[in-house]
Amino acid sequence: MNSPRFGVVTSRSSSSNSTNSNDDTNNQQNNNATKRKTAAAVIIGNEILSGKVSDVNVAYLAKLLFARGVKLCRVEMIADDYDEIGEAVVRLSQKVDYVFTSGGIGPTLDDITYAAIAKAFGVSLVCDDRILCAMKEISPQHEINVARRQMATVPTGAELLAVEGLWVPLAVVNGNVFILPGVPWLFQRMLDAHKGRFGDESAALATARVYTNRFEGEIAASLNQLHADFPDVELGSYPRTEVAHNYCVMLTLEGADEARVHAARDQLKRAVDGELEPGLLPQMERPRVG
């Protein structure tokens, strides 16, 4: 089934004169090749804050952005509140290249994300005929009732990006605010469909990992020395999180210069008696705490 074709500039017209998303992707990639982009996420929902639902979208977003050279600088989790949503989205859109929202675009009374963002940017809402047509085409078994019309009501002027097999578009407001559903499989599918809009794989950082059976308290001085020797390489130290893990600490290295990252990796491996794979370490014979 073909994707519905949404217009790019305005959410009021059902004209078929839409911009080719591949051209947008190519232009974006050329721009991103010279500078690492930044992003923020706003996770919306009372159910997240109360613990009734566990968020998994941040981890997926973070991995996708990291692989495309985009730095996720901030994540905020907020309630279903008009003012809080609007304030967070506008503030972050002025600080980073991309803002991603998750949640609040369904048919029920707590789904207020479209309305809150429209209000924050001073635009009205409009029920987009193209979304309604896509609903009828993709889900003909469903009646287009008031609740479903709500899901087709988006901020006026939003850029609407189609996703193969879905009637719900990825709506973009202010050029850099990407409005996504909270349902994980939809969130992931919509992100994947348009990941070419976000950074570029050529801007991704070089990475390396070293595993050690020594405790953080034993290797802290070596880590400080490595940081002094390689200030351009970001170092992370993470104690094991599962009893079954055959290491005490996982050390990660990230940097723009692959040769520098590899040099730091080699020095670190020697300094902490480490290995590049946890399975190469000897079996632990002492409690893995300390």
C-alpha positions in Angstrom: 0.0 0.0 0.0 1.3 3.4 -0.9 1.9 6.1 1.7 -0.5 9.0 1.8 1.0 12.1 0.3 0.9 15.1 2.7 1.8 18.6 1.8 4.9 20.1 3.3 4.2 23.8 3.9 0.7 24.0 5.1 -1.8 21.8 6.9 -4.7 23.6 5.4 -4.4 22.6 1.7 -4.9 19.1 0.3 -2.9 20.1 -2.8 -0.6 17.3 -4.2 2.3 19.8 -4.7 4.4 18.3 -1.9 8.1 18.6 -1.6 10.1 15.5 -2.3 11.3 14.2 1.1 14.4 12.7 -0.5 15.6 16.2 -1.6 15.1 17.4 1.9 17.1 14.5 3.2 20.0 15.1 0.9 20.1 18.8 1.7 20.0 18.0 5.4 22.8 15.5 5.2 25.1 17.9 3.3 24.5 20.5 6.0 25.1 18.1 8.9 28.4 16.8 7.5 30.2 19.8 8.9 28.6 20.3 12.3 27.3 18.0 15.0 23.6 18.7 15.6 21.8 18.8 18.9 18.4 17.5 20.1 16.1 17.4 23.0 13.1 15.2 23.9 9.9 16.0 25.7 8.1 12.8 27.0 4.5 13.7 27.7 2.0 11.8 29.9 0.7 11.5 33.4 1.1 7.7 33.1 4.9 8.1 32.7 5.2 10.4 35.8 3.0 8.0 37.9 4.9 4.9 36.9 1.9 3.2 35.3 3.8 3.1 32.0 7.5 2.8 31.5 9.1 5.0 28.8 11.2 3.1 26.2 11.1 5.8 23.5 14.0 7.8 24.9 16.5 4.9 24.6 15.4 4.3 21.1 15.7 7.9 20.1 19.1 8.3 21.8 20.6 5.4 19.9 19.2 6.5 16.6 20.5 10.1 17.0 23.9 9.0 18.3 24.3 6.8 15.2 23.6 9.8 13.1 26.0 12.2 14.9 23.3 14.1 16.8 23.9 14.9 20.5 20.8 14.4 22.6 21.4 17.1 25.2 18.2 17.0 27.3 15.2 14.9 28.1 12.2 16.3 30.0 9.2 14.3 31.3 6.1 16.4 31.9 2.4 16.0 32.6 -0.5 16.3 30.3 -0.7 20.1 30.8 -1.1 22.7 28.1 1.2 25.3 29.7 3.9 22.8 30.6 4.0 21.3 27.2 4.0 24.6 25.4 6.7 26.1 27.6 9.0 23.1 27.3 8.7 22.8 23.5 9.2 26.5 22.7 12.1 26.9 25.1 13.9 23.8 23.8 13.2 24.6 20.2 15.2 27.8 20.7 18.2 25.9 22.1 18.7 22.8 20.0 18.4 21.8 16.3 15.6 19.2 16.9 12.9 18.7 19.5 11.0 15.4 19.6 7.8 15.0 21.6 6.4 11.6 22.6 2.8 11.1 23.6 -0.6 12.9 23.6 -1.8 12.8 20.0 -4.5 10.2 20.4 -8.4 10.6 20.6 -9.0 10.9 24.3 -9.3 13.9 26.6 -5.7 13.7 27.9 -4.4 13.9 24.3 -3.6 17.6 24.1 -0.1 17.8 22.5 -1.2 19.1 19.1 -3.4 21.8 20.8 -0.7 22.7 23.4 2.0 23.1 20.7 -0.3 25.1 18.4 -1.2 27.5 21.3 2.5 27.9 22.2 3.5 28.9 18.7 0.4 31.1 18.2 -1.3 29.1 15.5 -4.7 27.6 15.2 -5.7 24.0 14.8 -7.2 22.5 11.6 -8.7 19.2 10.7 -6.6 18.2 7.7 -8.6 16.6 4.9 -5.5 14.7 3.7 -5.2 12.9 7.0 -8.9 12.0 6.9 -8.5 10.6 3.4 -5.5 8.5 4.5 -7.6 7.2 7.4 -10.3 6.1 5.0 -7.8 4.5 2.7 -5.7 2.7 5.3 -8.4 1.9 7.9 -11.6 1.7 5.9 -13.2 -0.5 8.6 -13.2 2.5 11.1 -15.9 5.1 11.2 -14.5 8.7 11.0 -16.2 9.9 14.2 -15.4 12.9 16.4 -12.6 11.1 18.2 -10.8 10.1 15.0 -11.2 13.6 13.6 -9.4 14.9 16.7 -6.4 12.8 15.6 -6.5 14.5 12.2 -6.5 18.0 13.8 -3.1 19.4 13.7 -1.4 22.8 14.1 -2.0 25.1 11.1 1.1 25.3 8.9 2.6 22.0 10.2 4.7 20.1 7.8 3.2 16.6 7.5 5.5 13.7 6.7 4.0 10.5 5.5 4.9 7.1 6.8 4.4 4.0 4.7 1.3 2.1 5.8 0.2 4.6 8.4 -2.4 7.3 8.2 -0.9 9.3 11.0 1.8 11.7 9.8 4.9 12.9 11.5 3.9 16.5 12.1 6.7 19.2 12.2 6.0 22.6 13.7 8.4 25.6 13.7 10.7 23.6 11.4 12.3 21.7 14.2 9.6 20.3 16.5 8.7 16.7 15.6 5.5 15.5 17.1 5.4 11.7 17.7 3.0 9.3 19.4 3.9 7.6 22.7 3.1 4.1 21.5 6.6 2.6 21.1 6.1 0.7 17.8 4.6 3.8 16.2 7.2 6.1 17.6 10.0 3.9 16.3 8.5 3.3 12.9 7.9 7.0 12.3 11.4 7.9 13.4 13.0 5.3 11.2 10.9 6.5 8.2 12.4 10.0 8.4 15.8 9.5 10.1 17.4 11.1 7.1 16.1 14.4 8.5 18.2 14.1 11.6 21.9 14.5 11.3 24.0 12.2 9.2 25.9 9.0 9.7 29.1 10.7 8.5 28.9 12.9 11.6 28.7 9.9 14.0 31.4 9.7 16.7 34.1 7.0 16.7 33.6 4.7 19.7 35.4 2.0 21.6 34.9 -0.1 24.7 37.2 -1.7 27.3 36.1 -4.1 30.0 37.9 -4.8 33.2 37.6 -6.9 36.3 39.0 -4.2 38.5 36.8 -1.9 40.6 36.2 1.7 39.9 37.9 2.6 43.1 41.1 0.9 41.9 41.1 2.5 38.4 39.9 6.1 39.1 43.5 7.5 39.0 44.2 5.8 35.6 40.9 7.2 34.2 41.9 10.7 35.4 45.3 10.4 33.6 43.6 9.2 30.5 41.3 12.2 30.5 44.3 14.5 30.9 46.1 12.7 28.0 43.1 12.7 25.7 40.9 15.7 26.6 39.2 15.4 23.1 37.9 11.9 23.9 34.9 11.4 26.1 35.3 8.7 28.7 32.5 6.9 30.5 32.8 4.4 33.4 29.9 2.0 34.1 29.8 -0.7 36.7 28.2 -3.9 35.7 24.4 -4.0 36.1 23.7 -7.7 35.9 25.2 -10.5 38.1 25.8 -12.5 34.9 28.1 -9.9 33.4 31.6 -11.2 33.3 33.2 -7.9 34.2 33.4 -5.3 37.0 33.4 -2.1 34.8 32.6 -1.2 31.2 34.6 1.8 30.0 33.5 3.6 26.9 35.3 6.1 24.6 33.8 8.5 22.1 35.4 11.1 19.9 35.4 12.8 16.5 38.9 11.5 15.6 39.0 7.7 15.2 42.7 7.5 15.5 42.7 9.4 18.8 39.9 7.1 20.1 41.9 4.0 19.2 45.0 5.4 20.9 43.0 6.2 24.0 41.5 2.7 23.9 45.0 1.0 23.8 46.3 3.1 26.6 43.2 2.4 28.7 43.4 -1.3 28.1 46.9 -1.4 29.4 46.2 0.8 32.4 43.2 -1.2 33.7 44.2 -4.7 32.7 41.3 -4.7 30.4 40.0 -6.5 27.3 38.0 -5.4 24.3 35.4 -8.1 24.9 34.1 -9.2 28.3 34.4 -12.9 27.4 38.1 -12.5 27.2 38.4 -11.6 30.9 39.1 -14.3 33.4 36.1 -15.5 35.5 35.5 -13.4 38.6 36.3 -15.1 41.9 35.3 -12.3 44.2 32.1 -10.2 44.9 31.6 -7.7 42.1 31.2 -4.7 44.3 33.6 -2.1 45.5 
